[in-house]
Amino acid sequence: MTHHTRHCHRAMPIVVSTSVEYCRAGCRTNISSSSSAMILEDDGDPIASRDQLDTLVPRRMITPLVKAKSDKQGSMQVLWHFGLLVISANLIPATWLSTLVTAFVSSFFFAGLHECVHRTAFRTPVWNDIWAHIFGFLCVRPAAHYRYYHWQHHKYTGNTDLDAELLPGSFLDFPVDTIGGYFVYLSGIPFWMDAIFTTVRHARGRCSEIYLVTDRARRHVTTEARWYSTMYAGLAGLGLSSPIVGGFLWRFWVLPALLGQPFLRFYLLTEHRGRADTSIITENTRTMVTNRLYRKMAWNMSFYQEHHAWPSVPFHRLAHAHELLVNATPAAAAATTTTITTTKQTDERSELEAGEQIASGTKGYLYFHAKFLQSLLRKDSRREKVTH
């Protein structure tokens, strides 16, 4: 999903040291692993690379989770999400509070798009594709293009030459290394610039991204962008010609989408930013501890390390994958000279000062953002000292 600002090297053999951080709620997060495995450059799913995590969580324990894809679970999540949208938009009095709640709920349609792109929201493939386009249209993230983009990110996470979220020239994932940049990122303005320019560019047949390597992929993305653009233009024309339709679209879609971006960016910033400068998935990705409602809104993507470790595990089984990973036995860890230790919270300050890393997700999103802002303030202070 969104990424960080790091300078990493190409995928390489990895040797892992594992640390597990504990929280008072009983969750343990941010495992940094270590084995003599190699992430294959043509393999975006570590499940298929047996040596990667098998010593900690045997493949036989993950396979049942992958097979647990469910049309029922996917349908229940979609109904819950849209039901919450209807409640927020209609049952709450039409005030700014109602609009903000609607914006918050609709901002996480992106999580539904993300899950459907992985084809893990539903067992039936066609339902994943249908809902991917519904969510993608509402989010202004064409689903087919996002699938190509996102799998490139999974295959080469942390690789500045190949990770789709680290490639230069993108408004979407620009560096957040100043206080000003932080607030610009949260505003969602860079996202809208990227979404509009990229969709228009694709509709014109200009698909120069490195992950669109075949003519078929480029045709696919171009055709999709033209369909999306046509439908957006049609709805815009209908809204302008009919005040009732225009008011409906503005109240229940456009305005919530604009106001919802800060909520989404607030969530997405935690996934990779502030993690180690490495191409090792379990060291460059962060799981966040949060409340049940926030997890459900995000389709359980707060378990983001687990998702990156096993992208084929459906959203409703990620909590189980989390438990399997953090409860890996010391014996299994010792088999690969991997050690499991507890990272003390007192070490966090030195981490921030030394490498501007924020390893911990154990205290939630507000705590993370407070620490992230502190690290940016220190950077700004150092820049001022250098200039003077």
Secondary structure, 3 states (H helix, E strand, C coil): CCCCCCCCCCCCECCCCEEEEECCCCCEECCCCCCCCECCCCCCCHHHCHHHHCCCCCHHHHHHHHCCCCHHHHHHHHHHHHHHHHHHHHHCCCCHHHHHHHHHHHHCHHHHHHHHHCCCCCCCHHHHHHHHHHHHHHHCCCHHHHHHHHHHHHHCCCCCCCCCCCCCCCCCCCCCCCHHHHHHHHHCHHHHHHHHHHHHHHHCCCCCCCCCCCHHHHHHHHHHHHHHHHHHHHHHHHHHHCHHHHHHHHHHHHHHHHHHHHHHHHHHCCCCCCCCCCCCHHHHCCCCCCCHHHHHHCCCCCCHHHHHHCCCCCHHHHHHHHHHHHCCCHHHHHCCCCCEEECCCCHHHHHHHHHCCCCCCCCHHHHHHHHHHHHHHHHHHHHHHHHC
